[in-house]
Amino acid sequence: MMLFKSLAVASLALLAKQASAAFGITTSTSSYVIDAGSANPLKFTVSRTNCDITSINYYGSELQYQSTGSHIGSGLGSATVTATQTDDFIKVTCETSTLTHYYVVHSGDSTIHMATYTTAEPTVGELRYIARLNADLLPNEEPFGDVSTIADGTVIEGEDVFLVDGETRSKFYSSERFIDDKIHCVSGSAHRVCMILNQYETSAGGPFHRDINTNNVGSYTGLYWYMNSGHVQTETYRQGLHGPYSMTFSRSGTPSSNIDTSFFADLNIKGYVATSGRGYVKGTASGADSNFKWVVHWYNADAQYWTYASSSGAFTSPAMKPGTYTMVYYQGEYVVGTSSVVVKAGSTTSQNISGSVKTGTTVFKIGEWDGTPTGFLNADKQLRMHPSDTRMSSWSPATYTVGTSADSSFPMAIFKSMNSPVTIKFTATSSQTGAATLRIGTTLSFAGGRPQAVINKYSGAIPAAPTNLNSRGVTRGAYRGFGEVYDVSIPAGTIVAGSNTITISVASGSSGETFLNPNFIFDCVELFQ
């Protein structure tokens, strides 16, 4: 019996040694083949010419799409590619004049860790990593399903929104808010590949920005990490180290998104700042509406961070690079307070923040000041489908009666040639006939769309055009831009005791294609004195 146990232990040790021995680099004139030495075998091939991954063999199956590689942007074109190995790590380094991309493998892991360092926005187009994977083996997209599967679809807008089996689909509909986007995956019956994101510190857009995550186009399934793009971009692009981010392979089950990449500190990665070189901000947020989640956000020209506050308002930031930051406090996604804070390496700065929504004595309010169109008509569908989708409720001009109509009948967006104006009817008392303010909160505009209000016979001034983001919005599942708020000053005597009518229409230039004409998305409408 003891002999059998000894032989079994020896056999297991030999198998472990053999698995470990597989860890390594095979070099040819054209490529590096990286063997991760993992229990479920992972080998991938990196072109020495342009940094493309041209093969991903996992557990005996080829997962890489064979017609096009996996790469930064649409491919670097050319790069200086080198590979080094230690006992525990393999690092592939791809260098251009303004960009350095890294592939890192830890011995025995079925994961390709990556990071991308930039000194300028690359000329290869959008700064993204796209893994183009075998759609036959990895047809499914997670967590939102087939909303971005466009195989056999018919283009209905911009060569990126499609009609498939009577439903609108787009790669944009796979997006998730950065603050909630920890992991997204593609899968099949025997394989799952997930992109795990530690942080977005060098990306742009803040905690509520969203971008493309997955896209099954039929010939391949795309798995993305977007660092910078022109998709409803509200900030200047940041440069420096983007990542680490990790592409992990498994046979079943979704891996934990809590992945440790602190070993990057020992790998001579450009721009990497270890935890020891970072600091924290700790404090309490107060004053906002407790019916909403509270978010605290820090940003400067080089980095951005965020966290949810606890139910008591307590918060601790992620580990932050040293510097001076603008600190923002949100009620939902609506800014209620700002301040400035200095972060120092190796220390924690204590700083509280407070804020609230300030108006006056409310006559009526439609929606909530949360920075989103949540609760309005079609807002529950807009993230994952086009406004033309037959599953949407009609975009016809609406009449909302205060005290009778539900907020769910108030349109989340108005389009110049579709459902403008929206009409609001309300009853005022004699004490409410004095001067007042109509505050119209918006979250995003397109083609100069902004609200013009008429209160009974009084026409409010046409506001100046909002900043042009030069990007489609509501039609590609986006709702968040700069969040413009417009105040209409109403002279005393305009509102009368009894019945009153307000119309809100889209003020802008000429109309365009049905849903690609001037429009804006509502956050909240409030009349107060």
C-alpha positions in Angstrom: 0.0 0.0 0.0 2.8 2.4 0.9 4.6 1.6 -2.4 1.4 2.4 -4.3 1.1 5.8 -2.5 4.7 6.6 -3.2 4.4 5.8 -6.9 1.2 7.9 -7.1 2.9 10.9 -5.4 5.9 10.4 -7.7 3.6 10.3 -10.8 1.8 13.4 -9.8 5.1 15.2 -9.2 6.3 14.1 -12.6 3.1 15.3 -14.3 3.4 18.7 -12.5 7.0 19.0 -13.6 6.1 18.1 -17.2 3.3 20.8 -17.2 5.8 23.3 -15.7 8.4 22.3 -18.3 6.0 23.3 -21.1 6.1 26.9 -20.0 8.2 28.8 -22.5 8.8 30.6 -25.8 9.3 29.0 -29.2 10.9 31.5 -31.5 10.8 31.5 -35.3 11.6 34.2 -37.9 8.0 35.3 -38.0 6.6 34.7 -34.6 6.8 33.9 -30.9 4.7 30.9 -29.7 4.0 31.3 -26.0 3.1 28.2 -24.0 1.6 29.1 -20.6 2.3 25.8 -19.1 -1.3 25.6 -17.8 -3.3 22.6 -16.7 -5.8 23.3 -19.5 -3.2 24.0 -22.2 -3.0 27.5 -23.5 -0.6 28.4 -26.4 -0.8 31.6 -28.4 1.3 33.0 -31.3 2.4 36.6 -31.6 3.6 38.0 -34.9 7.1 39.5 -34.6 6.2 41.9 -37.5 3.2 43.7 -36.1 2.3 42.4 -32.6 -0.9 40.6 -33.8 -2.0 37.4 -32.0 -2.5 35.0 -34.9 -3.3 31.8 -33.0 -4.9 31.0 -29.6 -5.0 27.3 -29.0 -6.8 26.5 -25.8 -7.5 23.0 -24.5 -7.0 21.6 -28.0 -9.2 24.1 -29.9 -8.2 27.0 -32.1 -10.0 30.0 -30.7 -8.4 32.7 -32.9 -10.3 33.9 -36.0 -7.9 32.9 -38.8 -8.5 35.7 -41.3 -7.6 38.6 -39.1 -5.5 38.8 -35.9 -6.2 40.1 -32.4 -4.6 43.4 -31.8 -4.6 47.1 -30.7 -6.9 49.3 -32.8 -7.2 47.6 -36.2 -3.6 46.5 -36.0 -0.3 48.4 -35.4 0.9 47.7 -39.0 4.4 47.3 -37.8 6.2 47.2 -34.5 9.5 46.1 -32.9 8.5 42.9 -31.0 10.7 41.2 -28.4 10.1 38.4 -25.9 11.7 37.6 -22.6 11.3 34.9 -20.0 12.0 34.3 -16.3 11.1 31.3 -14.2 7.6 32.7 -13.6 6.8 35.1 -16.4 6.9 35.6 -20.1 6.7 39.2 -21.4 6.2 40.1 -25.0 6.9 43.8 -25.7 5.7 45.6 -28.9 7.0 49.1 -29.5 6.2 51.8 -31.9 7.2 55.5 -31.8 4.2 56.5 -29.5 2.9 53.2 -28.2 4.2 50.1 -26.3 2.0 47.1 -25.9 2.7 44.2 -23.5 1.5 40.6 -23.3 2.4 39.0 -20.0 1.8 35.3 -19.0 2.4 33.9 -15.5 3.6 30.3 -15.5 0.6 27.9 -15.1 -2.1 30.4 -15.7 -4.7 30.4 -18.6 -4.6 34.1 -18.8 -3.0 36.7 -21.1 -2.4 39.9 -19.2 -2.0 43.0 -21.2 -1.2 46.7 -20.8 -0.8 49.5 -23.4 1.4 52.6 -22.8 0.9 55.6 -25.0 2.6 59.0 -25.3 0.1 60.2 -28.0 -3.2 59.1 -29.4 -2.2 56.4 -31.9 -2.7 56.8 -35.7 -4.1 53.3 -35.9 -7.6 54.6 -35.0 -9.5 54.0 -31.8 -7.4 53.0 -28.8 -8.9 49.6 -28.1 -7.8 46.0 -27.9 -10.0 43.6 -29.9 -9.7 39.8 -29.7 -11.2 38.4 -32.9 -12.3 35.0 -31.8 -13.8 31.9 -33.5 -17.5 32.5 -33.7 -18.3 28.8 -34.3 -16.8 28.0 -30.9 -17.6 31.3 -29.1 -20.9 32.5 -30.4 -22.4 33.8 -27.2 -22.0 37.3 -25.6 -22.1 37.9 -21.9 -23.7 39.4 -19.9 -26.3 41.0 -22.3 -26.8 38.2 -24.7 -27.5 38.7 -28.4 -28.2 42.4 -28.4 -24.9 42.9 -30.2 -25.0 39.8 -32.4 -25.4 41.1 -35.9 -24.8 38.0 -38.0 -27.0 38.0 -41.1 -28.4 41.4 -40.2 -29.5 44.3 -42.5 -27.9 47.7 -41.9 -30.3 50.4 -40.7 -27.9 53.1 -39.5 -24.3 54.0 -39.8 -23.1 50.5 -40.8 -23.1 49.5 -37.2 -26.8 49.2 -36.3 -28.6 46.2 -37.8 -32.0 44.6 -38.0 -31.8 40.9 -37.2 -35.0 38.8 -37.1 -37.1 41.8 -36.5 -34.9 43.2 -33.6 -32.4 46.0 -33.8 -28.8 45.0 -32.8 -25.5 46.9 -32.5 -22.1 46.4 -31.0 -22.8 49.5 -28.9 -25.6 47.7 -27.1 -23.0 45.5 -25.4 -21.7 48.4 -23.3 -21.8 48.8 -19.5 -21.0 51.8 -17.3 -17.3 51.9 -16.5 -18.0 51.8 -12.7 -19.8 48.5 -13.1 -17.8 47.0 -16.0 -15.5 44.5 -14.2 -15.7 41.6 -16.6 -17.4 40.7 -19.9 -17.1 37.5 -21.8 -17.8 35.4 -25.0 -18.6 31.7 -24.7 -19.6 28.5 -26.3 -20.5 25.0 -25.1 -16.9 24.1 -24.2 -15.0 27.4 -23.8 -15.3 30.9 -22.3 -13.0 33.9 -22.8 -13.4 36.9 -20.5 -11.9 40.4 -20.5 -11.2 41.4 -16.8 -10.6 45.1 -16.1 -8.8 46.2 -13.0 -9.4 49.9 -13.6 -9.9 52.7 -16.2 -7.5 55.1 -14.6 -6.0 56.3 -17.9 -9.2 56.1 -20.0 -11.5 59.1 -20.4 -15.2 59.7 -19.7 -15.7 59.1 -16.0 -17.6 56.4 -14.0 -20.7 56.4 -16.2 -19.1 56.4 -19.6 -19.8 53.2 -21.7 -18.2 51.7 -24.7 -18.2 48.5 -26.9 -17.5 45.2 -25.1 -18.5 42.4 -27.4 -19.8 41.9 -31.0 -20.6 38.7 -32.8 -20.4 39.7 -36.5 -20.9 36.1 -37.8 -17.4 35.5 -39.2 -15.9 36.2 -35.8 -16.9 37.2 -32.3 -15.1 40.4 -31.0 -14.1 40.7 -27.4 -13.0 44.3 -26.6 -11.4 46.6 -24.1 -11.9 50.2 -25.2 -9.4 52.7 -23.7 -10.2 55.8 -25.8 -12.7 56.3 -28.6 -14.8 59.0 -30.1 -18.1 57.5 -28.8 -19.9 60.3 -26.9 -16.5 61.4 -25.5 -16.8 64.1 -22.9 -13.1 64.4 -21.9 -9.7 64.9 -23.6 -7.9 61.6 -24.0 -5.4 60.6 -21.4 -2.0 59.2 -22.1 0.2 56.9 -20.1 -0.3 53.2 -19.1 -3.7 51.8 -19.9 -4.3 48.7 -17.8 -3.3 46.1 -16.8 -6.2 44.3 -18.3 -6.5 40.5 -18.6 -8.0 38.0 -21.1 -8.6 34.8 -19.3 -9.6 31.4 -20.7 -11.8 28.7 -19.0 -13.8 25.7 -20.0 -16.9 26.6 -18.0 -18.0 29.1 -15.3 -17.3 32.8 -15.2 -14.0 33.5 -13.4 -13.7 36.0 -10.6 -13.1 39.6 -11.7 -10.9 40.1 -8.6 -7.6 39.4 -10.2 -4.2 40.4 -8.8 -1.8 42.1 -11.3 0.5 43.6 -8.7 3.4 41.5 -10.2 3.5 44.1 -13.0 5.7 46.1 -10.6 8.5 43.6 -11.1 8.3 43.5 -14.9 9.7 46.8 -16.0 6.4 48.0 -17.6 6.5 51.6 -18.8 4.2 53.9 -16.7 3.3 51.3 -14.1 2.9 52.8 -10.6 2.9 50.2 -7.8 0.6 50.5 -4.8 3.5 51.7 -2.7 3.8 54.8 -4.9 0.1 55.6 -4.6 -2.2 57.2 -2.0 -5.9 57.1 -0.9 -8.7 59.5 -0.1 -11.1 58.6 2.7 -14.1 60.4 4.0 -17.9 60.7 4.2 -20.3 62.0 1.6 -23.5 63.7 2.9 -26.5 65.7 1.8 -27.7 64.0 -1.4 -31.0 62.0 -1.7 -30.5 58.7 0.0 -33.0 57.0 -2.5 -30.1 56.9 -4.9 -26.7 55.3 -4.9 -23.9 57.8 -4.2 -20.7 57.9 -6.2 -17.5 59.8 -5.5 -15.2 60.5 -8.5 -11.7 61.9 -8.7 -10.0 63.1 -11.9 -7.3 65.2 -13.4 -5.5 65.4 -16.8 -3.6 62.2 -16.1 -6.0 59.8 -14.2 -9.5 59.1 -13.1 -10.9 57.0 -10.2 -14.3 56.4 -8.5 -16.1 54.4 -5.9 -19.6 53.9 -4.5 -20.2 55.4 -1.0 -21.7 53.1 1.6 -25.2 53.5 2.9 -23.8 55.7 5.6 -21.9 57.8 3.1 -18.4 56.4 4.0 -16.0 56.0 1.1 -12.4 55.0 0.4 -10.9 55.7 -3.0 -8.9 53.1 -5.0 -5.1 53.4 -4.9 -4.5 56.7 -6.7 -1.4 58.2 -8.4 -0.1 61.3 -6.5 -1.5 64.6 -7.7 -4.2 67.2 -7.3 -7.7 66.0 -8.3 -11.1 67.4 -8.8 -13.4 65.4 -6.5 -17.1 65.0 -7.6 -20.1 63.8 -5.6 -23.0 62.3 -7.5 -26.6 61.5 -6.6 -27.1 58.7 -9.0 -25.3 60.3 -12.0 -26.2 63.9 -11.1 -23.5 66.2 -9.8 -24.4 67.6 -6.3 -21.0 68.6 -5.0 -17.4 69.2 -6.1 -14.1 70.0 -4.3 -10.4 69.6 -4.8 -8.1 67.2 -3.0 -4.3 66.4 -3.0 -3.2 62.8 -3.0 0.3 61.9 -1.7 2.2 58.6 -2.2 2.1 56.3 0.8 -0.6 58.2 2.7 -4.3 58.5 3.1 -5.9 62.0 2.8 -9.1 62.5 4.9 -11.6 64.7 3.1 -15.4 64.7 3.4 -17.7 66.1 0.7 -21.3 67.3 0.8 -23.9 68.5 -1.7 -27.6 68.5 -2.6 -30.0 69.4 -5.4 -30.9 73.1 -4.9 -34.1 74.4 -6.4 -36.9 76.2 -4.5 -40.6 75.5 -3.6 -41.7 72.9 -6.1 -44.9 73.4 -8.1 -44.3 70.1 -9.9 -41.5 67.7 -10.8 -41.4 65.1 -13.5 -38.7 62.5 -13.0 -35.8 62.7 -10.6 -32.5 64.6 -10.5 -30.4 61.5 -11.0 -28.6 62.3 -14.3 -30.4 59.6 -16.2 -33.7 59.2 -18.0 -34.7 56.3 -15.8 -38.4 55.9 -15.4 -39.4 57.8 -18.6 -41.0 56.2 -21.7 -38.6 53.8 -23.5 -35.7 54.4 -21.0 -35.9 50.7 -20.0 -35.2 49.7 -23.6 -33.0 52.3 -25.0 -29.7 50.9 -23.8 -30.1 47.7 -25.8 -32.1 48.7 -28.9 -32.6 51.4 -31.5 -35.5 53.9 -31.2 -37.0 52.4 -34.4 -37.3 49.0 -32.8 -40.9 47.7 -32.8 -40.5 46.7 -29.2 -40.3 50.4 -28.3 -43.4 52.4 -27.4 -44.5 55.0 -30.0 -42.5 58.2 -30.3 -45.5 60.3 -31.0 -46.0 63.8 -29.4 -47.1 63.3 -25.8 -49.3 65.2 -23.3 -48.4 64.8 -19.6 -50.9 65.9 -17.0 -49.4 66.7 -13.6 -51.1 64.7 -10.9 -52.6 62.2 -13.3 -50.0 60.9 -15.8 -47.3 58.5 -14.8 -43.7 59.4 -15.4 -43.5 56.3 -17.6 -45.7 58.1 -20.2 -43.2 61.1 -20.4 -40.8 60.5 -23.3 -37.1 59.9 -22.4 -36.1 61.8 -25.5 -37.7 64.2 -28.0 -36.7 64.3 -31.7 -37.3 67.4 -33.8 -39.3 65.6 -36.6 -40.8 62.8 -34.5 -42.3 63.8 -31.2 -41.6 67.4 -30.6 -43.2 69.1 -28.7 -44.1 67.4 -25.4 -47.0 69.1 -23.6 -47.3 69.5 -19.9 -50.6 70.5 -18.3 -50.9 71.5 -14.7 -53.2 73.3 -12.3 -51.8 76.2 -10.2 -53.2 77.9 -7.1 -53.5 81.6 -6.7 -50.3 81.6 -4.5 -48.3 80.0 -7.4 -48.9 82.9 -10.0 -45.7 84.8 -9.1 -42.3 84.6 -10.8 -41.1 81.0 -11.2 -38.3 79.0 -12.8 -38.8 76.0 -15.1 -35.7 73.9 -14.9 -35.1 71.3 -17.7 -32.4 68.8 -17.1 -31.0 66.9 -20.0 -28.4 64.2 -20.2 -27.3 64.2 -23.8 -28.0 66.2 -27.0 -27.4 65.5 -30.7 -27.1 67.9 -33.6 -27.6 71.0 -31.4 -30.8 69.7 -29.9 -31.9 71.7 -26.8 -35.2 72.6 -25.2 -37.3 75.7 -25.9 -40.2 76.1 -23.5 -43.5 78.0 -24.0 -45.5 78.6 -20.8 -49.0 79.6 -21.7 -48.5 82.5 -24.0 -44.9 83.3 -22.8 -42.0 82.0 -24.9 -38.8 81.3 -23.1 -35.6 82.3 -24.8 -33.9 79.8 -27.1 -30.8 78.6 -25.3 -27.4 78.6 -26.8 -26.5 75.4 -28.6 -24.8 72.8 -26.3 -21.3 71.5 -26.9 -21.3 69.3 -30.0 -19.9 65.9 -29.1 -19.8 64.9 -32.8 -21.2 61.5 -31.9 -24.5 59.7 -32.3 -26.2 59.2 -28.9 -29.7 57.9 -28.3 -29.7 55.7 -31.4 -26.6 53.8 -30.3 -27.7 53.2 -26.7 -25.9 56.2 -25.2 -27.7 58.6 -22.8 -24.9 60.5 -21.1 -23.1 63.5 -22.3 -22.4 66.8 -20.5 -25.8 66.8 -18.7 -26.8 70.4 -19.6 -29.4 72.0 -17.3 -31.6 74.9 -18.7 -33.4 77.4 -16.5 -36.3 79.3 -18.0 -37.2 82.4 -16.0 -41.0 82.9 -15.9 -42.3 86.4 -15.2 -44.9 86.9 -12.5 -48.5 86.7 -13.9 -47.5 84.2 -16.6 -48.8 81.3 -14.6 -52.5 81.7 -13.8 -54.7 80.2 -11.1 -56.3 77.2 -12.7 -55.2 75.4 -15.8 -51.8 76.0 -17.4 -49.9 74.6 -20.4 -46.2 74.2 -21.0 -44.8 72.9 -24.3 -41.1 71.8 -24.6 -39.8 71.5 -28.2 -36.5 70.9 -29.8 -34.8 74.1 -30.8 -32.1 73.7 -33.4 -31.5 73.8 -37.1 -32.9 71.7 -39.9 -34.0 68.1 -39.3 -32.2 65.1 -40.7 -32.9 61.4 -41.0 -35.8 60.2 -38.9 -34.0 59.5 -35.6 -30.7 61.2 -36.6 -32.2 64.6 -36.4 -31.7 67.1 -33.5 -32.8 65.6 -30.2 -32.1 65.6 -26.5 -32.7 63.2 -23.6 -34.5 64.3 -20.4 -33.2 63.9 -16.9 -35.8 65.9 -15.0 -38.3 68.7 -15.4 -39.1 70.9 -12.4 -41.2 74.0 -11.9 -40.3 75.9 -8.7 -40.6 79.3 -7.1 
